[in-house]
Amino acid sequence: MFQQKYELHFAIPMAGSIIFTLNSRLDASMVSVPLEYSQAKILFVDYQLLEVAHSALDLLCKRTSSKLPILVLVADSDSDSTIDTSSISYEYEMLLANDEKGFEIVRPKSEMDL
């Protein structure tokens, strides 16, 4: 699990995006609010918080007509294999396995850039 978090910490800015972390102790209604206001495009979720993520996306779907974020499951190699992946857009390791060969790193122009 640590490796995926480490990879994402650097990969997200290298893709030209912004990391917006959510507190793992929040409930679904509290998670849906920042997802709505940030207009998140992708939601990386740990397998242990999958139910909270689903509930937050359900609440978000009821409140807004904007496009929901893509849900990417970050599953631990030791995680339970009975996780229902039918509503998952991508699984993290599978997403990496289907990598784009033409990826270019987006470097900031200055240290003050996001």
C-alpha positions in Angstrom: 0.0 0.0 0.0 2.8 2.4 0.8 4.3 2.1 -2.7 1.0 3.1 -4.4 0.7 6.2 -2.1 4.3 7.1 -2.9 3.7 6.7 -6.6 0.6 8.8 -6.6 2.2 11.5 -4.5 4.6 12.2 -7.4 2.6 10.9 -10.4 -0.3 13.3 -9.9 1.7 16.5 -10.1 3.8 15.0 -12.9 0.6 14.6 -14.9 -0.2 18.3 -14.4 -2.9 17.7 -11.8 -3.5 18.8 -8.2 -3.6 16.4 -5.2 -6.6 17.0 -3.0 -6.4 14.6 -0.1 -9.5 13.7 2.0 -9.4 12.7 5.6 -10.1 9.0 5.9 -12.3 9.5 9.0 -14.9 11.5 7.1 -18.3 10.0 6.4 -19.9 9.9 2.9 -21.7 13.3 3.2 -18.5 15.0 4.3 -16.6 13.5 1.4 -19.2 14.4 -1.2 -18.9 18.2 -0.4 -15.2 18.7 -1.3 -15.6 16.3 -4.3 -18.4 18.6 -5.6 -16.6 21.9 -5.0 -13.2 20.7 -6.3 -14.8 19.2 -9.4 -12.6 16.2 -9.0 -12.0 14.2 -12.1 -10.5 11.1 -10.5 -11.0 9.6 -7.1 -8.3 7.2 -5.9 -9.8 5.1 -3.0 -8.3 2.6 -0.7 -10.2 -0.7 -0.7 -11.0 -0.2 3.0 -12.9 3.0 2.2 -14.7 1.8 -0.9 -18.1 1.9 0.8 -17.7 5.5 1.9 -16.6 6.4 -1.6 -19.6 4.7 -3.2 -22.0 6.5 -0.8 -20.3 9.8 -1.4 -20.6 9.4 -5.2 -24.3 8.4 -4.8 -24.9 11.6 -2.8 -23.0 13.7 -5.3 -25.0 12.2 -8.1 -28.3 13.2 -6.4 -27.0 16.8 -5.9 -25.4 17.7 -9.1 -25.7 17.0 -12.8 -22.0 17.3 -13.5 -19.9 14.3 -14.4 -18.8 12.1 -11.5 -15.2 11.4 -10.9 -13.6 8.3 -12.2 -13.2 5.8 -9.3 -9.9 4.0 -9.1 -9.6 1.3 -6.5 -6.2 1.0 -4.8 -6.3 -2.6 -3.5 -3.7 -4.0 -1.2 -2.1 -7.2 -2.4 -3.2 -8.8 0.8 -6.8 -7.4 0.6 -9.9 -9.5 0.5 -10.6 -10.9 -2.9 -14.3 -10.7 -2.3 -14.4 -6.9 -3.0 -17.2 -6.1 -5.4 -15.5 -4.4 -8.3 -18.5 -4.1 -10.6 -18.9 -0.4 -9.9 -15.2 0.4 -10.1 -13.9 2.3 -13.2 -10.4 1.1 -12.8 -8.2 -0.9 -10.5 -4.9 0.9 -9.8 -2.5 -2.0 -10.7 -4.4 -2.8 -13.9 -4.4 0.9 -14.8 -0.6 0.9 -14.5 -0.3 -2.2 -16.6 -2.1 -0.5 -19.4 0.2 2.5 -19.4 0.6 5.1 -22.2 4.0 5.0 -23.8 3.8 8.7 -24.9 3.4 10.1 -21.4 5.2 13.4 -20.9 6.0 14.8 -17.5 4.5 18.3 -16.9 7.1 20.3 -15.1 6.2 23.5 -13.2 7.6 26.8 -14.7 8.4 27.9 -11.2 8.3 26.6 -7.6 5.2 28.7 -7.0 3.1 26.8 -9.6 0.6 24.3 -8.3 
